[in-house]
Amino acid sequence: MKKVVALLLLALPLIGCAANEEEGQKESTQMSEEHQANKEKKETISSQDDTENTSKENASKNRNDSDSSESKTSDQPTLSKKEAKQVALDYEEAITHTIQVMEDDKEENDYTSTSEITSYYKETMAEELASSNAEELFWTRDGKFQVKPRDGGLTLQPEQPFTLNELGDQTYEIVQERNNELIGHIKAHFKLTHNGNRWVMQEVTREELQ
């Protein structure tokens, strides 16, 4: 009987240790599971934050692109009918001025070459038109630089109605219908362009009408 009691007394500590060890394992497992859950939760939150940040960055980029596009559009120079008419009048005045200077009696003020006149014309005309007008209006004959004989050129009639069309790429066109014995029934086309500093005449053409 004493032996049985002694064995029971010896077994109790072992049972207690086993129980404590099992409880410790349970606690360790529970802590490990909680740690893993917290880790997954953090990863999920981090992923959501990354997604939100990416969305915000894309939205910001789209706004910036839109603002940039609007800025580019607003930076494009525009032309009113009043301004367009003035460009056409300045173009005509430049031609009239050079002819008058060459035909008056003050030879010391005369132009001496088409390149000199071209340079002056470029204040109101695109370079190609300036050069072609200088060549068509002036020449050197009998050793003297002078005005060529010619008919009147095509100019805008500012008091008569006209339309102004935007062609794009900083280009506009004045269109004016004319009908008289001198030039017949036509549509005059005056194409205007912006050279980076000002509006100038780029091309003058006529369209024959029946």
C-alpha positions, 0 to 999 in steps of 0.5 A: 500500500505504501508503495502504491502511494509512493508511486502516485506521489512520484507520478503527480509531478510528471503529470503536471509537467506534461499538462503544463507542456501541453498547455504551453504548446497550445499557447505557442500554437495560438500565438503563432496563429495570431502572429500569422493572422496579424502578418496577413492582415498587415500584408492585406492593408499594405496591398490596399495602400499600394493600390490606393497610392497607384490609383492616386498617382494615375489620377494625378498624372491624368489631371496633369496631362489634361492640364498640360493639354489645356495649357497647350490649347490655350497657348495657341494664338487666335485671330479675330476678323478685325486683326485679320483685316489689319494684317491684310491692310499691312500687307498691301501697305508694305507693297504700296510703300516700296513702289512709291519709294522707287517711283518718287524723285528721291533717289537717295531713298530708293531700294537697291535690290530684291533682297533688300525689299524681301527683308522689308516685306518679311515684316508683314509676309511669310518669307516665301511670299516676301521673296516672290513678291519682290521678284515679281514687282521689281527688276534691274533693267538698263543697269537700274533697279526699278519697278516692273510694269504690271497690273494692280495686285489682288488686295482685300476690300476692307469695306466689303464683307468677307469671311474668316476661316480657321484652317488649323496649325496657326493658319487662317484664311480670309475669303472675299467674293468680288465681281467687277469688270477689272478682275471679273467674278472671283473669290480672293483667298488671303492665307494668314499664318503666325510666324512666332512673333506676329501674324503675316500674309502667307499666300494670296490666290484667286478662285475664278467663279462663273 
